[in-house]
Amino acid sequence: MRHTMLLAFFLLILPIFGESQETSGTIIYDVKVNMHMQLTGDRERFKEFIPEYRTTPYELIFNEEQSVYRMYEDPNEVVQSRGRRGFRMRFMGAGSTVFRDFEENSKVEQREFMGKNFVITGNLDQKGWKVTGEAAQIAGYPCMKAELQDTTNNRTLTAWFTPQVGVPTGPDSYAQLPGLVLQVESDDNSLTITPREIKWGEVNEKALDAPGKGKEVTEEEYRDIVRQAMQNMREQRGGRGSRG
């Protein structure tokens, strides 16, 4: 009840911060990931070859009905080594594309795994966010804080969303809050997502097309594919080890 009252109060005082009620645009995020925390067990030997942190730009294109989140290719940046970049993308994965349709309550996600594309469809999920009532300004916008217990990775995630932009989307899977998510961070410093650039205005409808290239699978089928592939890799390494 306390959090509901705080949210209502926050929405009430929004005109103090400005009367703009944007509902469409593009946000460029910088996604900073601690790569060393992902290299455990027999993969720790790769740490000397990989920087501890990797920052990758992503873009979120949205309007009142739909949104698309995907890796951003900066046209002003010159790729110095296509071969080196290609190796990095194959090793780390090319990221995922997330499409949301708010009116249909559906999402389509395209993921790359071991050189193959998979398309996963499903409904929009709430994820169990808890609005704390704490407020702050992010990128010049009034935001409220929400927290999520990520039991899979044993961490707490914090999302800062602005009710001033009443579109329930955000970067990657961090959405379904009463406003646009501008920033995400984890308590173990494994992940930080911050807005680099915000551009308001109508977006090209073609940019909001759902991804369709890849094998269509359910979320559980995709997890089974990943589990089976990882098990096969462990068995192959074990076999080579037993042969000396």
N, C-alpha and C positions, 0 to 999 in steps of 0.2 A: 504494500500500500504506500509506503514511504517513497519508494522509487517511482511509483506511478504519479504521485503528487508532485515530485520534483520534476519529472518529465513534463507534466502539464504546465507547471510554473515556467519551465524553460521555454516551452512553446509560446507561452503568453508574452514573454519579454523579448522574443525574437525581433520585433520591430525596432527595438532599441539598437540592435546591431546592424540594421539595414532592412530595406523593404524588398530587396531582390529575392525572387523565388524562381531561380533557374531550374529547369527540368531536363535540359539536354546539353551535351557537350562532350569533351574529351579530356581525360586526365592522364598524364604521364607519371608513372610511379617508378621509383628506384627500389628494387627488391634486393636487400642485402641478406645473404645467407652465410652462416658459418659452415664452411665445407668440412673443416677438420672434425666437427662434431658428428658428421655423417660417416666418417671413415673410422670404423671400429673393427676389432678383431684382426683378421689377416689383411684388411685393407688399410691398416695404419701405415704401412710402408709407403703409401702414396703421398703422405703428408709433406714429405720433403720436396715433392714435385708440384704441389698445388698450393696456391695462396690460401691463407686461413679464411679470408672472406671473399666472396664474389658478389658483385653488384650488377644486376641485369635490369635494363629498362623494360617496363611493360606499359601497355596503354589500355585504358578503359573507355569505351565509346558507349554512350547511353542516351536514351530519351525516356519518356514516361512509361513506355510499354516494354522496352527491351534493352539489353546491354550485351556487349561483347568485351571480353578481357583476353588479351593475347600479348605475345612478345612484340616489343616495339623496335622497328628498324629506323634508326635516325638517319634521314637522307643527308645530313650534314657531316656525318662521320664517315671517314674513309677506312675501309677494311684493308689493313696493311698486309695481311697474310691470309688468304682464303683457305689454304691448306691447314694452317694452325687453328684457325677459327672452326673449320669443319671438324677437326679432331676433338676440340673442346666441346662442341655441340653434341657429338656422338657419345663422348664419355660422360658428360653431365646430363644429357637429355635436352631436348629442344623445348621443354616447357609444355604447358597445356593451354588450350583455348577453351574458355568457358562462356557459353551463351545462355542468357536467361530471358525468359518470357514471363513477365509479371502477370499479364492478363490470363495466360493459360496455366500459370503456376507450374511451369516446366523448365527444365534446363537440358542442355546438350553440351557434353564435354569431350574434347578431342585430346587424347594423350598419346605420347610417343614412348614406346618401350622396345628396346633392342632393335631399333631400325624399323619398327612397324607402327602404323597408326591405328588407334582404336577409338571408336565413337561410342560414348556412354550416354544414355538418355535416362531421365528420371524426373521426379518432382522436386520443387524447391523445398529445402529443409530448413528448419529454424536453428538447429545446432545447439540450442540451450544457452544462448547469450543471457547474461544478467546485467541490466543497466544499473550502475552504481549510484548515479546522481551527481558524480563529480564532473565539473565543467572546465573547459580550457579552450583556448583559441589555437587552431591548427591552420596554417597557411592563410591566416586572416579571417577564418570562419569560426563562429561559435560552435563548439562540439561538446558532446557528452560521451562519457566513458562507459564501455561495456566490457565484461570479462567472460572468458570461456575456458573451462578446464579441458585441456587436450590430453586425454588419458592415454592416447596412442603413443605420444611422444613425451609424456610425463612433464608437461609444462603448462603455464597459465598464459593465455593470449589476451591481449588488451586491444580493443578496437575503439577508435575515436570517430564518431559519426556526427554529421551535422543535420539536425531536423530542418534547417533552413533550405536544404535541397531534399525534398520529399520523395526521393527515388530509392527504393530498398535494395541497392546494389553496392558493390565494392570490389576491391582487388581479389583475384583468385576465388576461393570459396568463402571469403569473409564478407557476408552480406546478410540480408533478411533482417535488418534492423530498421527502426523508424526514421531513416535518413541515410544519406550517402556516406559511406565509410571513406575517410580521408587518410587514416594512418592505422597501422597495425604493428604491434611489437610483442615479443615474448619475454617472459621474466628470466629466461636462461641465456638471453642474447643470441639465440640461434637464428632469429628472424626479425628483420625490421623492414617495414614497407612505408615509405614516405612519399608525399606528392612532390614532384619536381616542377610540373607545369599544369595549369588548369586553364582550359579554353572553353568558354561558354558559347552557345549558339546551336542552330540546327545542324544535324549530322546527316551525312549521306546514308540513305536507307540500305544501299548495297553493302555498306560497312557493317551493318547489323545482321548479315546473313548468318545462319547457324552453320557450324562446321559439319561437313558431310563426308569427308574423305577418310576412309578407314573401315575396319571391320566393326560392325555393330555388335556390342556386347552389353550385358548388364554390369552393374558395379561389382556384384559377387563373382561373375564370370571373369572380369578383369583381374580381380584379386587372386583368383585361382590360377590364372595364367602367369601372374608375377610370382606367386609362391612356387609353382611348378618349375619355372625357369630358374629361380634362385636355388631350388633343391638340386636341379640337374647340374648347375655350376658347382655346387659344393661337392656333389658326388664325383664330378670329373676331376676336381682338384684333389680329392681324397684318393682317387684312383691313380693319378700321376704320382702322388706322394708315396703310395704303397709300392710302386715300381721303382722307387729310389730316384 
